[in-house]
């Protein structure tokens, strides 16, 4: 019996030691994470010369019943955030997610508190003198307009008015009348089928066009009245919002161009094509730009096929880039405020690229395209010479 006790005591000690080590590592990681999640974080500073103002609106579309609402017969109601070039500003900058928007804290432990995020924008200051072109921005499925603050405030600092539309019943969090409105099964389906998401793209495209029309018709007492040039509107979006931006540009005769940030081109525009300028900015696999990188996998073939269909049917000029090291959520503010990027990389949400660098390049690409199509600036042909992480497609 003594021999047997000696025989099993060493493995037992090893097991206890390994378990104790795991507990200590986990406890240490928890302490590090708790400290990290409380660390203040600042979104990238806008690169333009204008201070940035931010305001919110809630608009009801009297011409549309909402097919995504849980109860039939409701008109479509949208929350729209407006970022714009401001005049002189003072005081504290605006909260990232004020009031009930703080419920955007859905990524929980991995994201840290949203009130630790600092912005470079101000609540409702007067607009700067002049008239500024309009850009309508749509988020990805499940996301909300505030989660694209980085790209929105950078464009505003360069003299654009950005209308960020949160798609009601598709976003995880929308705030209407001060209350949180969640998603519905119709608005945020589990399926990734083109037959399911194509009709949703058309609803979102109508949202974007409605927002543009409402900005064009702002009443005289609105602080932005007379400061927005809606004669040529540009649409940008991420993921399903990118597809919707392409569709909105297709449907809007006043569209100057569209930007799709890593979004599969679902909807009628995918087969009808676009006769307006557009830009496709893909994550590192390149599939959304129409050419998957080697070794990407067959599960991405439908994305590449949809992009190629769009390109084949389009007559408008287009620019296509892939951002090396970027994954799908590197085009959102998640790129900055996830405080454990290595873990997010393992989960496939963020890539290996530095998060701030990813947003810096995204902002520059979007700005170069919009300056070209709206303000007749240089074509965005040589961006890869400025940013080695960019890969262009002929």
Phi, psi and omega in degrees: 000325179297323179296319181295323179296317178295325182297321184261348185289324181293310175302325180294316178298319177300315181298315179297319179296317179297316180298317179296320178298317179298317180298317180295317178297316180297318180295318178296318179296322180295320179294315179299316181294321181295321177292317183295321185289341177270352182292130177300141177233142182240130175294154179307139181290132177303145187263355181271181186267346182272141164297159185246127173258155178221137180214160180234151177225156171233120186235139176253131178270105183289347183266000182224131166276149187271109180286352182261351183290150179292334178244133181291160174088004178269139174284153181289124180240134185231143168265129182233124174265136181243121172253139187206159175293128184254159170282204179302138182233158176203167178086188183287154175285165186285150174293145181297315183224081186286155173056225183293346176294346177297345176290356172297349180291068183260342179276356169057231190301326185284344185255341182076169183290138181290337179285358174271359182264128178259139177251178176244023184243163185234146181284115168055040174285165174298149178287153174292157176297142176117177176242136190233140182294153184261135173237127176259128185245135177234134182280174174284170182299126181093340183266172182233159184306319182302337182283006174238030181301322184301307181291324182293314183288333176292316178297319179298323180293341178260012173093030173244148167263125183247124177255106180268116185259122173267119185285106183303137180072358171254324177286148175297326180224122167233146177245117177234131182054035177078003182245149178281130175245126182266191182271162173239166180297324178289324183280335182222072186288155177285332185289144172254019180288141177297329180293332179272315185279337178302310177298327178294322176302319181293324176294314180295323178297321176294324175301313183297317180292324177296317179298318178299319180294321180291323176296321179296334184252026180302137179293159185299336181271001177283139185297341179262356180301131180084358182250001184242127176264108182256017180291332175222116186252140173248149180238134175226154179193165181245138175058235180297332174293330175292316176299320180293327177293319174300317181294317179298320179294322177299321187275341187258113180295342179265009182289132177269335180168168184221148177238130177245114178264096173058041180242127176297129185283075173285170176093171182303329181299334181298328178256333180280332182080178184229131178261012177250163177296143175211158180231134176246119176245113187259157166293181193297337181289339175079000187296321180294333177278355173107357180216104179291141175293154179302137178081008182293324179112152184289340180294344178267357182301320178299327178293312179299319181297317179296319179295318179295325177297315177301313183295320181294327183272350187268144176249350179282155178295145181218155177232137185227128180224152168240142182256108183299137179083356183264142169247182193304319186270002174291348179269002180246174177295344174307330182303335182255320192261359162292127187264357175235069183307321179302320179293319179295329175294316179297327179280354178082013181270318177243150179268191183280345180293145174302133187299317180293323178296319179300317180288324176302315181289318178302313179301317182293319180294313180298314181297317181298318179295312183294322176301324181290311188278336182258324186244010178060033175282183181299149176293145182280060187268337190239027183296329181293340176287333178272329185231108185295341180284348182271138173240124181262159180238136181289000000 
